[in-house]
């Protein structure tokens, strides 16, 4: 992650996801599904890694000796090994930064969802303008970096004008 923030598509690199998973099972032993749900909850629904990336990451952590597995009925319960805890201790700051970023992005996305979900504007013009903006942003979701910067400047200018700054 290293300050890049989240990218479209895959949100975390494989090594970042492995580190986060190791941090989560160090908090308490977890099943793969619990890891997915925990990340989804911490990100306010913004990030829920697929089983197709979580389970291979767990298998890898087990293979390199960073996680151990105990069977619990039909599910596997993952815990860190001593080697996993030692590795996590070395990378604790990175793991905490990634988890913090996941939470911050989730909080920001939740605020955006609330703003765009509000329908209590009294002015029909305001409601129409919001729908138009939402549609325009959706149409440009695959825009180039240069186009995204241009759009950001327009939105920042509009926000300053609206707030009176």
N, C-alpha and C positions, 0 to 999 in steps of 0.2 A: 504494500500500500504506500508506504513512504510519502505521504502528502499528496498522492495522486487522486485520492478520493475513489469513489466507485466508478467503474466504467460500465457501459451498457453490456448486456449479456452477462457473462460470468463476473460476479462481483469481487471475488477474491482469487488470488493465485492459488495453485495447489499447495504450495508451502505455507502460505498464510492461513489457509483453511485448516491444514494439519495442525498448525500451532494453536489456532483458536479451539479446535476440537480437543487438543491436549489440555488446554487451560480449562475447558468446560468439564472434562472428566476429572480433572484435579480438584475442582470445586466439590464434586460428588460423582460417584459412579453413575453412568448413564447408558441407556440404549441408544441406538442410532436415531430412532424416531424422536426421542427426547432431545437430542442435540439439534435436530431440525427445528423442532417446536421452540426450543430455547432461543435460538438465533432469530426465529420469526418474531417471537415476543419482544426480545431486546431491540429489534429494529422496527417495532410498531407495524409489523407486517410487510416491511419493505424487502427484507432478505430472508428467504427460506430456501436454503440450498436443497437441491434435489437429492433423493436417495442415491442416484447415479454418481454423485460426487462424494457424498458423505461416507457411504459404506466402503468404497475403495480406499478412502483416506484412513478410515478406521483399520482396515486390513493392513495397510502399509504401516501404520503406527504399531500394530501388533507384530508385523514381520521384522521391523527394525528394533524391536524390544522396548518401545516407549509406552506400550499399552498392553495390559493383560485382559483376558476375556474369561468371564464366568458365565455359564449357561443358567438362565433363569426361565424355566418353562421352555417356550419355543424361541425365546429371544436371548441375545447376547448382551451382557452387561460389561461395559468397558471401564477400566480403572487405569490410572497411570502406574508405571513401574518405577523403581528407584531411578533407573536411567532416564525415564521420561520426565520425572520430577527434576532431575539434575539439568536436563536440557531446557526445561521450562524455566528453571531458575535463571539460567544464562540469558534467556530471551523474554523474561518477564515484562520488561518495558515495552517490547514490541507487541507482545500478546495483549497487554492492557491498552495500548494505543489502538490496535485493530478493533478490539471490543468497544472501546470508547467511540471510535469513528462509526461503527455499526449503529450504536445507540444515537449518536448525534444526527446521522443521516436519517435514521428512522424518525426522530423527533421533527426534523425539518420537513420530511415528506408528510408527516401527520399534520403539521401546520398548513402545508400547501393543500392537502386534501380538505381540511376544514374550510379554508378560504374558498376553494372552488366548489365545495358542496353547499355552501350557504345559499339559501334561496329567500332570505328575508329582506332583500333590498326592496324598497318601496317603489323605486323608479323602474319602469319597464325598460327604459333606455340603458340603465345600469345593468340590468339582467342580460339584455341583449349584447351589451359590450363585453361582459364576462364570458358569455357563450362564444362570441366571436374570437376573443383572445384564446380561450381554451382550444377551440378548433384550429386556430392558426398555429399554436404551439404544437399541437398534435400532428398537423401536416408537416411540420419542420423537424420532427424528432430525429430524422436521419441526416440532418444538415451537416455540412462541413464545419470544421473548427472555425474557419473564417466567418462563415454565415452565423454560427452560434455567437461569436463575439459581437457581430453587428447587431444581432437580436438583443443581446445582453445590454448593449449600450442604449438601445431604444427603450427597453424596459426600465433600465436604471433612470434614464431621463424622465420617463413618464412617472415613475415612483417619486422622484424628487419633486416634480411639479404637483403631483397629487398631495404630497405631504407638506408642501409649502416651503421646501428647502431649496 
